[in-house]
Amino acid sequence: MDVPELLESASLLVPEETATENDITVRDIRDYLVHDEWEIALGLLEELGDGHPLPLVPLAFWEKLADAAEQLRLERSSAWCHWRCSEIRNGAIRADLTLRPTADARRTTPISGAGVLRPMWDIGHLSPTGGRAVSIARLWVEDMPSLESGGRATVRLVPLTPSQWKHVQPGQLITMHEDQTVAGTAVILEVHGPATTMPAE
């Protein structure tokens, strides 16, 4: 499919009455498509999708937007749409992350905000010998391209092995590791299981 077909197809997967925070509806977005304003339409469709809980927006919606963003060569947008696909497949956790300051941490450069980092997390599991066992989750920093050492931001985590994260609850403190040392601490804000395991509403 070409870009307008992908965007039109994605728009059909969102209820007509759905609106962005600025009251832009699917009908408005279709007007942008008619006038070949594809980047604007893509951005508004992303906004529509972001405004709804994971199970209410189907995987196909984000897959079509990802394809359109790739064709338009919009790297950050493409990465975000692929990220949302991962959240639907593997579940998503939002957390308030604080990185250790440079003086106390091994890392001396900012971490990328676009979902490329796969740090280890201490979420309370123990190894068979009683030591700490870590679980891996990819990290996306909300509303920021990167996060400096000592910085604080709301982040989204996509677990590599969702079953290891079933016990995680809002309010729980977890620690981030890139090696044996603690790179940061996070307080869980929200937990969403994979869409396939979620009960129908």
N, C-alpha and C positions, 0 to 999 in steps of 0.2 A: 504494500500500500504506500502511496505517497503521503506527504505531510497533511494536506487537507483531509484526505480520506481517514487517516489515523485519528486526527482530532475530532472529526465529525463522528466517527465510530465511538471514540471515548465519551463524547458528549451524550451519546445515547444511553450510556451506562449510569448516568447520574439523573436522579428524579428531576423532572421539569421545575418543580417548586424550589429546588435547592438554590441557595443564594450565598454569595460571599459576604464578608462583613460590611462591604460597601453596597450591598443589595444588587450585585451583578448576578444575573441568572444565566441558565443555559441558553435561553433565547438570545440574550445580549451577546454571548460568546459566538453564537452562530452568525450574528451580524458581522463580527470581526472576520470570521472565516470567509464570508461572502466577499469581503473587501480585501482578501489576501493578507490580513494582519495576523499571520500565523504565530509569531512570537508572543504577541499580546494574548491571543486565544490560548496558547499553551500555558502561559503564566496564570491566566485566570482559571483554567481547568485545574492546575496544580493547587491553586488557592481553594477551589471548591472541594477537592479531595482532602486537603489538609484540615478542612473544617469539620470533618466527620470521623467518628470512631472507626478503627480499623475494619471491623467486620462489615460495616455498611458500604464500603467502597471496594468493589471487586478487584481481584488481582489483574484481570484483563484491562481495566481502566489504566492502571499504572504502567502495564506493559506497553500499551499503545502510546502513552505519553512519552515513555522512555525511547521508543522507536522514533517518534516524531522529533524529540530533542536531539537524538543522534543525527538524524538527517539534517537538522538545522545547525548542527555543530555547536550546540549549547552544552558545554561540558558539565558545568555545575548542575544545570537542570536535568541532564541525562543521569548524572550520578544520584541526584535526589530521587528521581522516579525509580531507578533501580533499587535504591535504598528502601523506598516504600514497599516495593515488591518483596524484599527480604524480610521486612517487618511482618508482612502478611503471612509469609511462609514459616518464619521462625519465631515470631513473637517480638515484642518490643518492650523495652524498659526505659523510662525517662528518669533521670537522676540529676541531682545538684552536685556537680563535681568541682572540687578544689584541688589544683595541682600543687605539689610542694614547690617552694621557691628554689631558684637555681642553686643557691648556696647549700641547700639540704638535699638536692636530688642529683642523679646522674645526668639527666637530660639537660642540655643547654640550649636547645632550639625549641620553638613553638611546636605544638602538635597540630597536624592538619585537621581541619574541621569537617572534611568531606568524606568521612567514612572509610579511609584507607588504613587507619591504625587498628590493629587487632591485639590490644593489650590483654594481659591475664588479670583475672579478678579473684580476690579472696571473698567468697560468698558464704563461707562457713563450712565447707566440706573438709573432711580429713582423709588422708591417704591411708592405705591398709596398715602402715606402720605408726599411724597416729600423728604424722606431721601434717602441715598445711597442704591442701590440694587446691589448685587454682582452676578456674574455668575461663575459657576464652570468649570474648564478645567484641564485635566491631563497634567503633565509636564514631558518632556524628555529633558535632557541636552545633547547637541550634543558634541561628542568626549571627554566626561569626565564621569567617574563613579559617581561623586558627585560634589556638588558645596558648597564651604565653605561660611560662613557668610562674607559679604563684598565682595564676589567674583562676577565676571561678566562672562557671557557666552551666546552663542547663544542657545536658547531653542526652543522646538517645543511644541505647545499646541494643545490638542484635546478637543474641547468643549463637555460638557455633553449634552447641548441643543444647537445644531448648529444654530437654528433660532435666538437665542439671540445675536449671534455674526455677523449677516449679515452686520451690519453697520461699523464694524471694518475695518480700512484702514491702509496701510503702512504709517509710520511716526507718527501714533497716539501713545500717551503715555498712558499706563494703569498701574494700581497698583495691586500688589499681596498681598493677606491677608491670614493668617492662623487663625487669630482671628480679633478683632476690629482694631488692629494696622496694619500699613503698614509694610509688610515683605520685599518688594522690588518694584522696578519700572522697566518697560519694554517698549521699543520702538518697535512697530510692523514693521517687515521687509517685510513679505510676507503673503498673505491670499489666501487660496485655499478652495473653498466650497466642500461639499460632492460630490463625483464623479457622483452620480445619478442626481444631479441638475446642473451639468456642461454641457454647450452646446457641441455638437459633433464638433470636429475640421474638 
